[in-house]
Amino acid sequence: MKKLLLFLLFCSVFIVLAACGSSDDDTASGEGEDSSESGESGETSDSVLAELQEAGTVTVGFANEKPYAYQEDGELKGAAVDIAKAVFAELGIDGMESQLADFGQLIPGLKAGKFDVITAGMAINPDRCENAAFGEPEMKYGEGLIVQKGNPLGLESYTDIADNPDVTVSVMAGATENEFLKTEGVNPDQIQSAPDIPATFSAVESGRADATTGTEMTIKMALESADTDQLEFVESFEQPDVEGVPSYGAAAFHLDNDELREAYNEKLAELKEDGTVAELLEKNGFSEEMNMVEAEVTTEKVCNGEF
């Protein structure tokens, strides 16, 4: 009987030890799997900045709009492009993969992850700040107006357009001028949407629109390139007295890419300080007055409507 009891006791102890051993093994295995999963998680959670630095290339969304960002002979050029190249080079990213898009599709493309950054001299404004994280201002600019040769309707301001309900104006989709016109009293029915600057010029040349507007530098340079005698730039144009004029252009990032934006801003500040940004703007036709973004102007303040 005692031998039987001892045998049963031995079996019980063996079972318990085996169970404990099994538990330890499972735990060890589980810890190994967790460690592996953690490692995989760590790899997938690498910052966008680190990934771009490792790849050596950044994907840039742009619209064909001189002098900010445009494609010529297969090469991406422009003031905003040159500044971005210089900044990313300082971050160890020398390659730029460009993707052309209609201006109005730049922010949607950024949100969808098609681009790492928008480099188009895009004007910072409160509405856009809700959908994109802008870097610090790189340049500033005013507005301009182009009409048919001889300016037959005598248009010299947005209010002139507002005062004549028969006037139609062609504007690039997504451009800030759409809201500027409405703020100055232009009826939305007077505003025609176009995908790009050449399309707005075509609308005016054909008589489908009486005028087109855009940033002064953009439409001036576009008119020179168009080499047409049917249109003219309104030299006497009166700048609209609206929030957002002058406009401040900057690169824009996905709302979740704070680290990339902050790293960009840090290098941008250094290139502003040593004069590189001013040189690049001047190289692309910006005057000294346009080069100067006042020190007190920050993206945060522009996003808050203070400028």
Secondary structure, DSSP 8 states (H G I E B T S, - for coil): -HHHHHHHHHHHHHHHHHHHHHHHHHHHHHHHHHHHHHHHHHHHT--HHHHHHHHTEEEEEE-SBTTTBEEETTEEESHHHHHHHHHHHHTT--EEEEEE--GGGHHHHHHTTS-SEE-S--B--HHHHTT-EE-S--EEE-EEEEEETT-TT---SHHHHHH-TT--EEEETT-THHHHHHHTT--GGGEEEESSHHHHHHHHHHTS-SEEEEEHHHHHHHHHHHT-SSEEE-TT-----STT-SEEE--EE-TT-HHHHHHHHHHHHHHHHTTHHHHHHHHTT--HHHH---TT--HHHHHTT--
